[in-house]
Structure formats: C-alpha cells, structure tokens
Amino acid sequence: QVQLAESGGGLVQAGGSLRLSCAASGRTFSIYGMGWFRQAPGKERVFIAAINWNTGRPNYADSVKGRFTISRDNAKNTAYLQMNSLSPEDTAVYYCATQRPSGGYDYWGQGTQVTVSS
C-alpha cells in the first residue's frame, strides 16, 4: 500500500499563490503517476492535474492550465501543486492520489482545504 499526506492548504486572497505538497510513503516504488483533484462544497470531485512519476510529463485540466503547475521530487517521494492567480472559484478541498498505469486512481490522501477570499 501507499500512504499519502497532503499539506500546504490555507486561506489566501484572490490573486495569491499556494503550493500544495503530497508526501508518499509505503510502497512508493510502485507509483506510476500522481494526480491532484479538488472538491468544492456541494460539487463532485474533479481532476486538476497529473504527472508521470518516471518521466515527469504533466497533464492539466483546462480550468487550471497556465495557472497551476504540477511537479514531483522522486528522491522525496513528494508531488507538488503550485497554484498561482487563485480566485474564489478555486476554493475546495484538494486531494492527491496515486495513478495506475490503466489511468485510474487508487490510493488517496485525506485532503487539504484551500480557501480563496475575494
């Protein structure tokens, strides 16, 4: 199994930035990729970004392209999500999850709250 722990959430003003971290432990050698998702109040959880653990190739949802950057540090078994130009619409609980080669996601973190004030 893989355990994931997100951190870095908080309260920020519109236009500000935050960097989220997702630290993996356990069977980290089995990680194929890592994804970030978010869930706003009353809405479904949606995909934000993903990164291939070996190649570092990223993939983004259209809603965050140009504002968010996903990266990873293999030595630290940690994925990051740099979020810039935040707006109140970005307010949500952000989750990271390990990606399977098939494209699905299996292990999830507990989530970290991001609140953007106007």
C-alpha positions, 0 to 999 in steps of 0.5 A: 500500500501507499500512504499519502499526506497532503499539506500546504492548504490555507486561506489566501486572497484572490490573486495569491499563490499556494503550493500544495505538497503530497508526501508518499510513503509505503510502497512508493516504488510502485507509483506510476503517476500522481494526480491532484483533484479538488472538491468544492462544497456541494460539487463532485470531485474533479481532476486538476492535474497529473504527472508521470512519476518516471518521466515527469510529463504533466497533464492539466485540466483546462480550468487550471492550465497556465495557472497551476503547475504540477511537479514531483521530487522522486528522491522525496517521494513528494508531488507538488501543486503550485497554484498561482492567480487563485480566485474564489472559484478555486476554493475546495478541498484538494486531494492527491492520489496515486495513478495506475498505469490503466489511468485510474486512481487508487490510493488517496490522501485525506485532503487539504482545504484551500480557501480563496477570499475575494 
